[in-house]
Structures are given as C-alpha cells and as structure tokens.
C-alpha cells in the first residue's frame, strides 16, 4: 500500500508473507531511499536502503546500498554488526523493499554486493530465504566463477543483479 | 491515546526519509559497483532481452 502524506510514503505495515515477517518501512518522493527500524535487545536501530543510479559500459542500473544510520553523526555504517537478533526479519525487509522499488521502476536493474564477503553471504541468504516469493516477480542473477548465472541456492556468489520479469 | 497517534503522525511529517544520494558511504558503494560491472559486464540474458525490447520499439 502506498499512502502519500506530505511526501512521506508508508510503504508497508508489519506483515507476514510466505511466513517471513518484515518491518514496516517508508520512503520519500524519489523512492530511492528507504528506512526502517530494527527492534531487539540492543534497542531500536535505524536501517537505511539506498538505490543509487549508476552507469557502467553505457548501461544504467541501480546500486543497492544498505547500512545502519548512526544517530549521532548522521552517517551510514554498513560494517557494524548490530546483533539485534532479527537478521531474518531484516533480510526479508530488504527483499520486500527491492520488490517495492522495482514496482516504482519496473525496467531497471538492481545490483547488490556486500561490503565484505560475510555481508555478501548475508545478501545471498536473504535472497535464498525469500527466493520463492522473489522469483515470482524478479529474475535473479549471481556472479560466480567468472560468469553471471541464474541464482541457485547453495552457490556462493560475489555479487547479484535483479530485474523484473 | 489519540494524542499519541497524533504525535506519531506528526513525527512522520517532521521526519521524512532523507535523501542519502550524497552520503559518502553510498557514493563509494555505487562507484565500487561501477568498477565491478565495467570489469565483468552484465548477464547476457538481460542484455539480450533489453536489445530485443529496444528492437521492438525501434
């Protein structure tokens, strides 16, 4: 659901789809920036997803960036491990944000790669855990052994690209 | 209770999602992705589909 209120777009309420719970998130009028709050033993941690338009070899795509908002500095830090006990819920939320973003921009490619190999594996886990739902809507590719290939579970990828079917 | 709901609504109005386009972290990430894709290219399947679509339009 998209509810425009003074430029605020509350995109989803706390929902359960395919048995995976995800956080309510919101975006702005550009629909390139999304925020949600992780809630757990460490308190409330603001998470940010940014789709940055970029161009490589003359082809436009959007880079998916994800990190924690440092409430003191206002800067993003994606190397932090918040350990808030809600990893699956966060990954499901990012997956849903990608689905919503590509509803707004159905013809674009979205590229994702973690800042570290551990973070890339987390993205891989997020895709794999939500694959049934994602694959109904998106084609997912992973880069492995020097080639792009259709995403498959149990394969470790260096990077990911998704595009609407 | 109603006051709390009103406060939440006002918080949303006064705290819109920021434009993170100039955030150094996201700029760096986007530039890193460009390096990767310029080196490794895009999936052939996507490029073929895009070319077919542009041919249909053209």
Backbone of each chain as ProteinMPNN parsed JSONL, in Angstrom:
{"seq_chain_A": "XXXXXXXXXXXXXXXXXXXXXXXXXXXXXXXXXXXXXXXXXXXXXXXXXXXXXXXXXXXXXXXXXXXXXXXXXXXXXXXXXXXXXXXXXXXXXXXXXXXXXXXXXXXXXXXXXXXXXXXXXXXXXXXXXXXXXXXXXXXXXXXXXXXXXXXXXXXXXXXXXXXXX", "coords_chain_A": {"N_chain_A": [[0.847, -1.192, 0.0], [0.497, 2.237, -0.716], [0.786, 5.209, 0.806], [0.597, 8.437, 0.457], [1.598, 11.041, 2.382], [2.109, 14.209, 2.898], [4.497, 13.948, 1.477], [5.604, 11.761, 2.665], [5.918, 8.342, 2.449], [4.406, 5.686, 3.515], [5.159, 2.522, 3.19], [4.75, -0.164, 3.761], [3.089, -2.12, 6.157], [3.783, -3.857, 9.252], [4.124, -7.065, 8.302], [3.296, -10.424, 7.36], [4.429, -12.465, 4.978], [4.578, -15.342, 3.056], [5.285, -16.635, 5.372], [7.342, -15.127, 6.388], [8.304, -12.616, 8.414], [8.386, -9.08, 8.195], [9.744, -5.724, 8.569], [7.895, -2.671, 8.954], [8.325, -0.172, 6.515], [9.506, 2.948, 5.127], [9.524, 5.483, 2.565], [10.78, 8.152, 0.439], [9.812, 10.895, -1.727], [11.292, 10.46, -4.008], [11.64, 7.783, -4.088], [13.996, 6.424, -3.871], [15.267, 6.132, -1.524], [14.999, 4.347, 1.465], [13.758, 3.618, 4.711], [13.835, 1.798, 7.777], [13.088, 0.512, 11.064], [15.02, -1.49, 13.071], [14.251, -3.651, 15.666], [15.094, -4.828, 18.831], [16.989, -6.644, 21.341], [19.119, -4.846, 21.557], [17.948, -2.463, 21.343], [16.399, 0.168, 19.379], [17.293, 0.384, 16.06], [18.039, 2.355, 13.385], [17.686, 1.546, 10.031], [18.919, 1.857, 6.721], [18.162, 1.825, 3.295], [19.469, 2.444, 0.173], [19.012, 3.196, -3.2], [21.18, 3.726, -5.612], [21.515, 5.509, -8.557], [23.464, 4.493, -11.322], [26.012, 4.039, -13.817], [27.394, 1.751, -16.09], [29.534, 0.753, -18.614], [27.9, 2.073, -20.4], [25.371, 1.321, -19.644], [22.571, 1.753, -17.644], [21.947, 1.278, -14.211], [20.886, 0.405, -10.847], [22.482, 0.745, -7.797], [22.231, -1.16, -4.914], [22.456, -0.057, -1.722], [23.09, -0.61, 1.706], [22.769, 0.034, 5.149], [23.482, 0.917, 8.619], [22.063, 3.698, 10.265], [23.905, 6.073, 11.892], [22.94, 7.586, 14.689], [24.127, 9.681, 15.984], [26.121, 10.863, 14.366], [24.867, 10.984, 11.946], [25.728, 9.661, 9.793], [26.175, 6.815, 7.569], [26.788, 3.449, 8.347], [27.886, 0.459, 7.307], [29.377, -1.585, 8.148], [28.978, -2.218, 10.681], [27.892, -4.512, 13.181], [24.93, -5.097, 14.272], [23.67, -7.01, 15.754], [21.017, -7.516, 16.664], [19.338, -9.55, 16.894], [17.518, -10.07, 14.872], [18.013, -10.838, 12.261], [16.893, -12.373, 10.117], [14.464, -11.133, 9.759], [15.247, -8.595, 9.0], [16.538, -9.131, 6.567], [14.373, -10.105, 5.115], [12.904, -7.79, 5.025], [14.518, -6.115, 3.442], [14.374, -7.55, 1.07], [11.663, -7.187, 0.459], [11.651, -4.451, 0.127], [13.15, -4.209, -2.199], [11.348, -5.383, -3.963], [9.262, -3.508, -3.864], [10.6, -1.19, -4.739], [11.182, -1.92, -7.377], [8.651, -1.995, -8.307], [8.04, 0.665, -8.553], [10.003, 1.334, -10.386], [10.03, -0.401, -12.907], [11.64, -1.231, -15.053], [14.297, -1.352, -14.426], [17.656, -2.424, -13.546], [18.908, -3.919, -10.602], [21.714, -3.841, -8.61], [23.627, -5.628, -6.25], [26.015, -5.924, -3.715], [27.823, -7.033, -0.978], [29.663, -5.185, 1.541], [31.634, -6.632, 2.624], [32.85, -10.021, 2.336], [31.421, -11.57, 4.069], [29.132, -10.044, 4.448], [28.144, -10.117, 1.874], [27.474, -12.799, 1.731], [25.401, -12.755, 3.514], [23.492, -11.287, 2.095], [23.077, -13.143, 0.125], [21.903, -15.159, 1.608], [19.59, -13.855, 2.304], [18.333, -13.584, -0.19], [18.062, -16.285, -0.866], [16.417, -17.241, 1.195], [14.083, -15.938, 0.643], [13.433, -16.7, -1.833], [11.326, -18.048, -3.213], [9.208, -16.256, -3.198], [10.434, -14.018, -4.361], [11.219, -14.915, -6.899], [8.88, -15.151, -8.284], [8.477, -12.704, -9.259], [10.855, -11.43, -9.934], [13.811, -11.804, -11.95], [16.735, -13.302, -10.885], [20.204, -12.957, -10.676], [23.487, -14.244, -10.154], [26.964, -13.598, -9.618], [29.525, -15.724, -10.312], [32.481, -17.64, -10.373], [33.534, -16.3, -12.574], [31.412, -15.777, -14.286], [28.088, -14.521, -14.987], [25.171, -15.957, -13.709], [21.981, -17.674, -13.439], [20.455, -17.306, -10.289], [21.092, -19.683, -7.794], [20.382, -21.767, -5.035], [22.76, -22.665, -2.513], [25.054, -21.962, -3.838], [27.913, -19.938, -3.819], [28.088, -16.536, -4.323], [29.643, -13.621, -5.794], [28.447, -11.225, -6.322], [25.252, -9.678, -7.051], [22.507, -9.398, -9.332], [19.345, -8.097, -10.05], [16.281, -8.134, -11.862], [13.113, -7.065, -13.026], [10.65, -9.447, -14.132]], "CA_chain_A": [[0.0, 0.0, 0.0], [1.292, 3.453, -0.793], [-0.009, 6.287, 1.374], [1.363, 9.666, 0.411], [1.185, 12.038, 3.373], [3.122, 15.257, 2.947], [5.767, 13.463, 0.945], [6.029, 10.546, 3.357], [5.251, 7.196, 1.868], [4.466, 4.493, 4.35], [5.058, 1.564, 2.111], [4.22, -1.449, 4.181], [2.974, -2.291, 7.6], [4.415, -5.108, 9.65], [3.352, -8.082, 7.614], [3.881, -11.752, 7.21], [4.165, -13.046, 3.676], [5.372, -16.564, 2.941], [5.727, -16.929, 6.73], [8.504, -14.334, 6.765], [7.883, -11.317, 8.931], [9.302, -7.994, 7.853], [9.45, -4.46, 9.229], [7.299, -1.548, 8.245], [9.359, 0.732, 6.006], [8.97, 4.144, 4.472], [10.407, 6.032, 1.548], [10.497, 9.558, 0.154], [9.145, 11.099, -3.016], [12.125, 9.934, -5.099], [11.574, 6.318, -3.961], [15.352, 5.868, -3.933], [15.745, 5.981, -0.15], [14.037, 3.657, 2.318], [14.196, 3.464, 6.1], [13.018, 1.029, 8.716], [13.709, 0.397, 12.386], [15.255, -2.813, 13.652], [13.945, -3.613, 17.098], [15.549, -6.042, 19.505], [17.635, -6.45, 22.65], [20.028, -3.684, 21.543], [17.152, -1.248, 21.166], [15.915, 0.481, 18.036], [18.398, 0.784, 15.177], [17.501, 2.799, 12.097], [18.341, 0.944, 8.866], [18.689, 2.631, 5.503], [18.443, 1.216, 1.985], [19.562, 3.483, -0.863], [19.224, 2.739, -4.573], [21.942, 4.795, -6.265], [21.625, 5.343, -10.005], [24.861, 4.416, -11.751], [26.147, 3.634, -15.214], [28.619, 1.01, -16.414], [29.556, 0.353, -20.034], [26.762, 2.688, -21.083], [24.108, 0.733, -19.184], [22.159, 2.315, -16.359], [21.42, 0.342, -13.212], [20.824, 0.999, -9.511], [23.222, 0.005, -6.772], [21.557, -1.256, -3.614], [23.314, 0.146, -0.559], [22.362, -0.867, 2.951], [23.59, 0.243, 6.337], [22.867, 1.475, 9.834], [22.212, 5.141, 10.441], [24.475, 6.484, 13.177], [22.074, 8.701, 15.09], [24.934, 10.804, 16.487], [26.821, 11.547, 13.278], [24.012, 11.065, 10.764], [26.374, 8.914, 8.708], [25.818, 5.412, 7.403], [27.853, 2.496, 8.613], [27.371, -0.879, 6.997], [30.279, -2.608, 8.68], [28.581, -2.514, 12.052], [27.07, -5.701, 13.405], [24.065, -4.629, 15.349], [23.32, -8.167, 16.592], [19.757, -7.214, 17.334], [18.552, -10.779, 16.952], [16.408, -10.026, 13.904], [18.644, -10.89, 10.94], [15.971, -12.874, 9.087], [13.421, -10.121, 9.537], [15.895, -7.513, 8.252], [16.749, -9.593, 5.188], [13.054, -10.147, 4.477], [12.501, -6.394, 4.778], [15.275, -5.641, 2.275], [13.791, -8.218, -0.105], [10.401, -6.524, 0.134], [11.969, -3.109, -0.376], [13.53, -4.382, -3.608], [10.116, -5.608, -4.72], [8.537, -2.233, -3.964], [11.386, -0.296, -5.595], [11.019, -2.307, -8.785], [7.292, -1.621, -8.733], [8.156, 2.057, -8.979], [10.919, 1.405, -11.535], [9.974, -1.799, -13.356], [12.576, -1.589, -16.128], [15.689, -1.156, -14.023], [18.438, -3.495, -12.935], [19.408, -3.596, -9.262], [22.958, -4.547, -8.31], [23.917, -5.677, -4.809], [27.222, -6.627, -3.28], [28.139, -6.633, 0.384], [30.952, -4.516, 1.747], [32.583, -7.693, 2.954], [32.344, -11.302, 1.832], [30.41, -12.033, 5.029], [27.905, -9.316, 4.168], [27.611, -10.643, 0.609], [26.815, -14.075, 2.064], [24.121, -12.411, 4.146], [22.571, -10.961, 0.997], [22.766, -14.414, -0.527], [20.951, -15.829, 2.493], [18.327, -13.131, 2.188], [17.71, -13.966, -1.466], [17.696, -17.705, -0.817], [15.289, -17.422, 2.113], [12.883, -15.317, 0.083], [13.511, -16.97, -3.275], [10.033, -18.417, -3.793], [8.436, -15.033, -3.41], [11.17, -13.127, -5.259], [11.293, -15.434, -8.271], [7.607, -14.923, -8.977], [8.437, -11.329, -9.759], [12.165, -10.971, -10.406], [14.892, -12.708, -12.326], [17.879, -13.035, -10.008], [21.468, -13.485, -11.205], [24.641, -14.143, -9.272], [28.258, -13.677, -10.324], [30.333, -16.778, -9.706], [33.451, -18.302, -11.251], [33.787, -15.542, -13.789], [30.234, -15.576, -15.145], [26.766, -14.294, -14.405], [24.294, -17.117, -13.889], [20.751, -17.621, -12.664], [20.697, -17.583, -8.877], [20.734, -21.004, -7.279], [20.759, -21.946, -3.64], [23.974, -23.458, -2.252], [26.193, -21.46, -4.611], [28.397, -18.671, -3.269], [28.255, -15.526, -5.373], [30.366, -12.395, -5.436], [27.562, -10.07, -6.497], [23.909, -10.052, -7.51], [21.725, -8.466, -10.155], [17.953, -8.499, -10.193], [15.497, -7.359, -12.817], [11.717, -7.544, -13.091], [10.341, -10.335, -15.259]], "C_chain_A": [[0.878, 1.236, 0.0], [0.434, 4.619, -0.311], [0.827, 7.557, 1.377], [0.817, 10.68, 1.402], [2.303, 13.054, 3.469], [4.484, 14.736, 2.497], [6.296, 12.238, 1.651], [5.254, 9.388, 2.754], [5.454, 6.004, 2.797], [4.17, 3.326, 3.429], [4.462, 0.246, 2.559], [4.078, -1.465, 5.689], [3.641, -3.617, 7.96], [3.562, -6.261, 9.149], [4.052, -9.424, 7.669], [3.464, -12.275, 5.846], [5.09, -14.237, 3.532], [6.005, -16.911, 4.288], [6.949, -16.126, 7.171], [8.038, -12.944, 7.175], [8.883, -10.255, 8.496], [8.826, -6.688, 8.488], [8.684, -3.509, 8.318], [8.445, -0.666, 7.732], [8.719, 1.91, 5.308], [9.994, 4.667, 3.476], [10.07, 7.502, 1.344], [9.959, 9.689, -1.273], [9.978, 10.591, -4.192], [12.037, 8.411, -5.184], [12.944, 5.656, -4.139], [15.886, 5.554, -2.533], [14.64, 5.352, 0.701], [14.618, 3.536, 3.732], [13.26, 2.521, 6.843], [13.796, 0.887, 10.024], [13.798, -1.061, 12.809], [15.003, -2.705, 15.152], [14.329, -4.928, 17.756], [16.218, -5.697, 20.815], [18.555, -5.23, 22.703], [19.275, -2.369, 21.352], [16.691, -1.07, 19.736], [17.071, 1.01, 17.194], [17.81, 1.13, 13.819], [18.349, 2.217, 10.954], [17.972, 1.747, 7.623], [19.039, 1.794, 4.284], [18.412, 2.34, 0.961], [19.81, 2.829, -2.217], [19.891, 3.882, -5.336], [22.004, 4.555, -7.759], [23.089, 5.388, -10.429], [24.885, 3.898, -13.186], [27.46, 2.896, -15.404], [28.516, 0.53, -17.854], [28.332, 0.881, -20.781], [25.405, 2.161, -20.664], [23.786, 1.27, -17.791], [21.593, 1.222, -15.463], [21.373, 1.078, -11.878], [21.591, 0.119, -8.533], [22.441, 0.016, -5.468], [22.597, -1.098, -2.509], [22.493, -0.021, 0.704], [23.285, -0.629, 4.133], [22.791, 0.775, 7.504], [23.088, 2.983, 9.85], [22.758, 5.404, 11.835], [23.729, 7.732, 13.633], [22.873, 9.903, 15.581], [25.576, 11.581, 15.351], [25.93, 11.768, 12.06], [24.597, 10.325, 9.575], [25.918, 7.462, 8.688], [27.034, 4.549, 7.69], [27.333, 1.105, 8.307], [28.295, -1.962, 7.522], [29.912, -2.987, 10.113], [27.762, -3.796, 12.096], [26.177, -5.374, 14.585], [23.64, -5.764, 16.27], [22.029, -7.939, 17.366], [18.799, -8.404, 17.309], [17.43, -10.856, 15.935], [16.919, -10.109, 12.459], [17.664, -11.32, 9.84], [14.929, -11.819, 8.734], [13.987, -8.947, 8.726], [16.073, -7.916, 6.792], [15.426, -9.66, 4.432], [12.58, -8.73, 4.148], [13.219, -5.846, 3.556], [14.699, -6.265, 1.003], [12.488, -7.534, -0.517], [10.637, -5.107, -0.391], [12.372, -3.195, -1.847], [12.277, -4.591, -4.475], [9.339, -4.308, -4.913], [9.273, -1.268, -4.891], [11.181, -0.632, -7.075], [9.565, -2.212, -9.248], [7.301, -0.19, -9.238], [8.963, 2.159, -10.274], [11.036, 0.007, -12.157], [11.025, -2.196, -14.396], [14.038, -1.56, -15.706], [16.334, -2.453, -13.529], [18.91, -3.024, -11.566], [20.607, -4.483, -8.98], [23.184, -4.523, -6.802], [25.177, -6.482, -4.556], [27.547, -6.139, -1.881], [29.482, -5.942, 0.474], [32.049, -5.502, 2.112], [32.011, -8.995, 2.398], [31.274, -11.861, 2.773], [29.079, -11.345, 4.758], [27.292, -9.784, 2.843], [26.901, -11.974, 0.847], [25.469, -13.83, 2.745], [23.077, -12.066, 3.089], [22.119, -12.252, 0.317], [21.723, -15.184, 0.282], [19.584, -15.171, 2.379], [17.595, -13.481, 0.911], [17.206, -15.398, -1.386], [16.466, -17.934, 0.065], [13.979, -16.9, 1.548], [12.701, -15.668, -1.391], [12.154, -17.286, -3.903], [9.218, -17.168, -4.133], [9.101, -14.136, -4.454], [11.07, -13.606, -6.704], [9.964, -15.363, -9.019], [7.637, -13.603, -9.727], [9.739, -10.913, -10.438], [12.99, -12.121, -10.975], [16.113, -12.316, -11.5], [19.117, -13.708, -10.595], [22.561, -13.322, -10.151], [25.911, -14.265, -10.093], [29.148, -14.666, -9.59], [31.251, -17.374, -10.754], [33.559, -17.614, -12.609], [32.606, -15.35, -14.705], [29.005, -15.209, -14.305], [25.905, -15.511, -14.693], [23.022, -16.93, -13.07], [21.035, -18.04, -11.224], [20.235, -18.982, -8.509], [21.167, -21.077, -5.823], [22.032, -22.806, -3.563], [25.157, -23.055, -3.135], [26.603, -20.127, -3.995], [28.703, -17.691, -4.386], [29.03, -14.321, -4.843], [29.466, -11.172, -5.465], [26.242, -10.55, -7.086], [23.316, -8.965, -8.394], [20.299, -8.986, -10.223], [17.254, -7.564, -11.162], [14.095, -7.937, -12.845], [11.501, -8.426, -14.294], [9.498, -9.604, -16.295]], "O_chain_A": [[1.912, 1.258, 0.667], [-0.546, 4.974, -0.965], [1.691, 7.718, 2.239], [-0.321, 11.129, 1.263], [3.342, 12.776, 4.068], [5.508, 15.066, 3.096], [7.345, 11.719, 1.271], [4.039, 9.479, 2.576], [6.528, 5.405, 2.85], [3.048, 3.172, 2.948], [3.737, -0.394, 1.798], [4.886, -0.871, 6.403], [4.014, -4.396, 7.083], [2.404, -6.402, 9.54], [5.237, -9.526, 7.983], [2.28, -12.499, 5.594], [6.274, -14.143, 3.858], [7.125, -17.419, 4.341], [7.532, -16.414, 8.216], [7.457, -12.203, 6.383], [10.085, -10.51, 8.437], [7.669, -6.56, 8.89], [8.81, -3.542, 7.093], [9.423, -0.444, 8.446], [7.543, 1.877, 4.946], [11.176, 4.331, 3.542], [9.176, 8.036, 2.002], [9.688, 8.687, -1.935], [9.431, 10.319, -5.261], [12.325, 7.822, -6.226], [13.039, 4.486, -4.508], [16.846, 4.797, -2.384], [13.487, 5.782, 0.654], [15.825, 3.373, 3.907], [12.06, 2.46, 6.572], [15.005, 1.114, 10.073], [12.793, -1.767, 12.893], [15.483, -1.785, 15.814], [13.941, -6.003, 17.298], [16.044, -4.599, 21.342], [18.751, -4.646, 23.768], [19.88, -1.305, 21.218], [16.601, -2.033, 18.974], [17.743, 1.968, 17.577], [17.163, 0.3, 13.182], [19.568, 2.38, 10.924], [16.854, 2.248, 7.498], [20.08, 1.137, 4.244], [17.445, 3.099, 0.89], [20.714, 2.006, -2.359], [19.25, 4.88, -5.665], [22.491, 3.513, -8.196], [23.857, 6.222, -9.95], [23.887, 3.383, -13.691], [28.51, 3.346, -14.944], [27.499, -0.04, -18.251], [27.8, 0.222, -21.674], [24.39, 2.514, -21.265], [24.621, 1.243, -16.888], [20.85, 0.351, -15.916], [21.773, 2.239, -11.79], [21.374, -1.09, -8.456], [22.041, 1.073, -4.98], [23.509, -1.916, -2.383], [21.332, 0.384, 0.757], [24.445, -1.042, 4.12], [21.594, 1.045, 7.399], [24.159, 3.474, 9.494], [22.157, 5.011, 12.834], [23.868, 8.801, 13.039], [22.361, 11.023, 15.596], [25.579, 12.812, 15.36], [26.206, 12.639, 11.236], [24.036, 10.353, 8.479], [25.354, 6.953, 9.657], [28.159, 4.884, 7.318], [26.426, 0.622, 8.985], [28.012, -3.147, 7.351], [30.452, -3.936, 10.682], [27.032, -4.116, 11.158], [26.608, -5.373, 15.738], [23.29, -5.53, 17.427], [21.97, -8.148, 18.577], [17.622, -8.288, 17.651], [16.486, -11.626, 16.113], [16.33, -9.524, 11.551], [17.612, -10.711, 8.772], [14.565, -11.641, 7.571], [13.3, -8.379, 7.878], [15.789, -7.131, 5.888], [15.361, -9.314, 3.252], [11.937, -8.502, 3.123], [12.604, -5.184, 2.72], [14.554, -5.59, -0.016], [12.242, -7.326, -1.705], [9.9, -4.628, -1.253], [11.98, -2.348, -2.65], [12.168, -4.044, -5.572], [8.821, -4.043, -5.998], [8.656, -0.607, -5.726], [11.027, 0.258, -7.912], [9.28, -2.334, -10.439], [6.649, 0.131, -10.232], [8.649, 2.967, -11.148], [12.034, -0.683, -11.95], [11.272, -3.385, -14.594], [14.925, -1.726, -16.543], [15.665, -3.417, -13.158], [19.271, -1.859, -11.395], [20.536, -5.706, -9.092], [22.953, -3.502, -6.155], [25.374, -7.566, -5.105], [27.544, -4.933, -1.635], [30.333, -6.09, -0.403], [33.236, -5.233, 1.929], [30.837, -9.064, 2.035], [30.341, -12.535, 2.337], [28.023, -11.974, 4.827], [26.069, -9.841, 2.707], [25.862, -12.25, 0.247], [24.523, -14.598, 2.573], [21.927, -12.495, 3.175], [20.947, -12.426, -0.017], [20.793, -15.774, -0.269], [18.554, -15.845, 2.359], [16.376, -13.656, 0.916], [16.079, -15.696, -1.782], [15.585, -18.722, -0.277], [12.9, -17.359, 1.925], [11.927, -15.03, -2.105], [11.867, -16.836, -5.013], [8.628, -17.055, -5.207], [8.433, -13.568, -5.318], [10.864, -12.808, -7.619], [9.927, -15.498, -10.242], [6.915, -13.411, -10.706], [9.731, -10.14, -11.396], [12.876, -13.264, -10.532], [16.476, -11.142, -11.428], [19.081, -14.882, -10.963], [22.548, -12.377, -9.362], [25.942, -14.939, -11.123], [29.483, -14.483, -8.42], [30.843, -17.59, -11.896], [33.661, -18.265, -13.649], [32.763, -14.814, -15.802], [28.898, -15.528, -13.121], [25.916, -16.033, -15.807], [22.986, -16.135, -12.131], [21.76, -19.003, -10.976], [19.135, -19.407, -8.864], [22.191, -20.514, -5.435], [22.318, -23.582, -4.475], [26.166, -23.76, -3.164], [25.756, -19.289, -3.687], [29.486, -17.988, -5.287], [29.069, -14.045, -3.644], [29.686, -10.205, -4.735], [26.131, -11.681, -7.558], [23.589, -7.778, -8.221], [20.075, -10.179, -10.429], [17.58, -6.383, -11.272], [13.907, -9.146, -12.705], [12.086, -8.2, -15.353], [9.136, -10.185, -17.318]]}, "seq_chain_B": "XXXXXXXXXXXXXXXXXXXXXXXXXXXXXXXXXXXXXXXXXXXXXXXXXXXXXXXXXX", "coords_chain_B": {"N_chain_B": [[-4.605, 8.428, 24.222], [-5.361, 9.087, 21.659], [-3.868, 11.373, 21.414], [-1.324, 10.299, 21.347], [-1.365, 8.929, 18.939], [-1.7, 11.073, 17.242], [0.719, 12.327, 17.705], [2.512, 10.469, 16.666], [1.811, 10.6, 13.984], [2.53, 13.246, 13.453], [5.259, 13.094, 13.939], [6.02, 11.558, 11.776], [5.512, 13.331, 9.725], [7.315, 15.34, 10.283], [9.725, 14.064, 10.156], [10.816, 13.165, 7.545], [11.932, 10.686, 5.135], [15.287, 10.922, 4.516], [17.231, 12.28, 1.782], [19.651, 10.289, 0.677], [21.512, 10.478, -1.25], [23.955, 11.853, -1.437], [25.449, 10.776, 0.528], [28.553, 9.749, 1.747], [29.184, 7.032, 2.07], [27.284, 5.614, 0.513], [27.815, 6.708, -1.982], [30.402, 5.811, -2.417], [29.945, 3.063, -2.463], [28.366, 2.825, -4.766], [30.167, 3.636, -6.715], [32.027, 1.619, -6.498], [30.559, -0.531, -7.395], [30.287, 0.149, -10.043], [32.9, -0.142, -10.994], [33.163, -2.901, -10.731], [31.162, -3.866, -12.493], [31.944, -2.767, -14.908], [34.207, -4.169, -15.329], [33.363, -6.882, -15.292], [31.011, -6.995, -16.704], [27.476, -7.378, -17.714], [24.74, -9.717, -17.102], [24.296, -11.833, -19.887], [21.804, -12.66, -20.678], [20.063, -10.687, -19.731], [20.927, -8.489, -21.194], [20.415, -9.342, -23.817], [17.634, -9.505, -23.749], [16.964, -6.859, -23.304], [17.958, -5.707, -25.624], [16.325, -6.944, -27.528], [13.854, -5.88, -26.772], [14.296, -3.162, -27.296], [14.628, -3.271, -30.013], [12.078, -3.996, -30.805], [10.656, -1.741, -30.107], [11.977, 0.153, -31.631]], "CA_chain_B": [[-4.292, 7.503, 23.121], [-5.472, 9.825, 20.41], [-2.721, 12.277, 21.364], [-0.159, 9.521, 20.948], [-1.494, 8.691, 17.498], [-1.425, 12.35, 16.58], [2.16, 12.588, 17.802], [3.182, 9.602, 15.69], [1.556, 11.159, 12.647], [3.327, 14.462, 13.314], [6.667, 12.68, 13.834], [6.246, 11.133, 10.393], [5.534, 14.506, 8.86], [8.513, 16.149, 10.528], [10.929, 13.266, 9.953], [10.726, 12.436, 6.284], [13.132, 9.938, 4.764], [16.299, 11.813, 3.955], [17.876, 11.925, 0.512], [21.001, 9.806, 1.013], [22.274, 10.45, -2.504], [25.315, 12.374, -1.28], [26.136, 10.143, 1.652], [29.83, 9.199, 1.237], [29.173, 5.571, 2.041], [26.527, 5.137, -0.642], [28.544, 7.136, -3.188], [31.539, 4.884, -2.556], [29.404, 1.756, -2.861], [27.92, 2.894, -6.161], [31.369, 3.686, -7.548], [32.632, 0.29, -6.455], [29.752, -1.399, -8.263], [30.612, 0.518, -11.428], [34.178, -0.792, -11.31], [32.906, -4.337, -10.871], [30.366, -4.168, -13.695], [32.726, -2.436, -16.102], [35.177, -5.257, -15.496], [32.74, -8.198, -15.502], [29.846, -6.907, -17.582], [26.141, -7.706, -17.226], [24.283, -11.026, -17.601], [23.96, -11.802, -21.315], [20.344, -12.843, -20.811], [19.417, -9.382, -19.537], [21.28, -7.62, -22.325], [19.678, -9.826, -24.998], [16.223, -9.142, -23.592], [16.857, -5.401, -23.483], [18.162, -5.425, -27.048], [15.107, -7.361, -28.231], [12.795, -4.905, -26.478], [14.553, -1.898, -27.986], [14.369, -3.509, -31.435], [10.624, -3.985, -30.993], [10.228, -0.34, -30.038], [12.568, 0.892, -32.74]], "C_chain_B": [[-4.316, 8.236, 21.784], [-4.293, 10.79, 20.256], [-1.465, 11.56, 20.889], [-0.199, 9.267, 19.435], [-1.203, 9.97, 16.71], [0.067, 12.653, 16.579], [2.921, 11.75, 16.776], [3.017, 10.154, 14.289], [2.415, 12.392, 12.427], [4.812, 14.12, 13.201], [6.98, 12.276, 12.399], [6.364, 12.334, 9.469], [6.849, 15.263, 9.017], [9.811, 15.364, 10.34], [10.833, 12.466, 8.657], [12.009, 11.658, 6.021], [14.068, 10.88, 4.021], [16.7, 11.369, 2.552], [19.325, 11.553, 0.847], [21.931, 9.802, -0.202], [23.704, 10.931, -2.375], [26.062, 11.751, -0.108], [27.402, 9.444, 1.141], [29.835, 7.681, 1.122], [28.455, 5.05, 0.797], [27.189, 5.541, -1.965], [29.691, 6.162, -3.473], [31.052, 3.511, -3.039], [29.009, 1.749, -4.332], [29.127, 2.911, -7.104], [32.063, 2.32, -7.613], [31.874, -0.67, -7.383], [30.059, -1.122, -9.735], [31.909, -0.163, -11.877], [33.962, -2.279, -11.584], [32.207, -4.631, -12.197], [31.099, -3.782, -14.977], [33.752, -3.529, -16.384], [34.49, -6.556, -15.926], [31.515, -8.179, -16.409], [28.545, -7.29, -16.89], [25.753, -9.099, -17.731], [23.813, -10.915, -19.057], [22.445, -11.867, -21.515], [19.605, -11.505, -20.674], [19.678, -8.486, -20.74], [20.517, -8.029, -23.579], [18.221, -9.392, -24.934], [16.033, -7.647, -23.839], [17.027, -5.034, -24.948], [16.923, -5.791, -27.857], [13.988, -6.355, -28.027], [13.019, -3.606, -27.236], [14.347, -2.052, -29.486], [12.874, -3.459, -31.739], [10.1, -2.558, -31.017], [10.702, 0.41, -31.27], [11.959, 0.467, -34.044]], "O_chain_B": [[-3.459, 8.055, 20.92], [-3.783, 11.007, 19.157], [-0.655, 12.111, 20.144], [0.817, 9.381, 18.75], [-0.553, 9.948, 15.665], [0.614, 13.161, 15.601], [3.837, 12.232, 16.109], [3.963, 10.175, 13.501], [2.972, 12.577, 11.345], [5.544, 14.772, 12.458], [8.043, 12.595, 11.866], [7.192, 12.363, 8.558], [7.424, 15.758, 8.047], [10.891, 15.954, 10.364], [10.777, 11.236, 8.678], [13.048, 11.941, 6.616], [13.695, 11.534, 3.047], [16.522, 10.206, 2.189], [20.118, 12.405, 1.25], [23.001, 9.195, -0.176], [24.58, 10.479, -3.113], [27.18, 12.156, 0.208], [27.334, 8.64, 0.211], [30.416, 7.118, 0.195], [28.954, 4.157, 0.111], [27.127, 4.801, -2.947], [29.914, 5.751, -4.611], [31.665, 2.887, -3.905], [29.282, 0.79, -5.054], [29.108, 2.278, -8.16], [32.608, 1.928, -8.646], [32.473, -1.506, -8.061], [30.086, -2.034, -10.562], [32.002, -0.687, -12.987], [34.503, -2.838, -12.538], [32.608, -5.533, -12.933], [30.895, -4.404, -16.019], [34.115, -3.776, -17.534], [34.977, -7.25, -16.819], [31.037, -9.231, -16.834], [28.496, -7.498, -15.678], [26.359, -9.609, -18.674], [23.038, -10.024, -19.409], [21.888, -11.217, -22.399], [18.651, -11.231, -21.402], [18.776, -7.813, -21.24], [20.029, -7.176, -24.32], [17.644, -8.965, -25.934], [15.077, -7.225, -24.49], [16.329, -4.158, -25.459], [16.516, -5.054, -28.755], [13.265, -6.011, -28.962], [12.076, -3.011, -27.757], [13.946, -1.106, -30.163], [12.453, -2.953, -32.779], [9.235, -2.203, -31.817], [9.963, 1.186, -31.875], [12.333, 0.983, -35.098]]}, "name": "protein", "num_of_chains": 2, "seq": "XXXXXXXXXXXXXXXXXXXXXXXXXXXXXXXXXXXXXXXXXXXXXXXXXXXXXXXXXXXXXXXXXXXXXXXXXXXXXXXXXXXXXXXXXXXXXXXXXXXXXXXXXXXXXXXXXXXXXXXXXXXXXXXXXXXXXXXXXXXXXXXXXXXXXXXXXXXXXXXXXXXXXXXXXXXXXXXXXXXXXXXXXXXXXXXXXXXXXXXXXXXXXXXXXXXXXXXXXXXXXXX"}
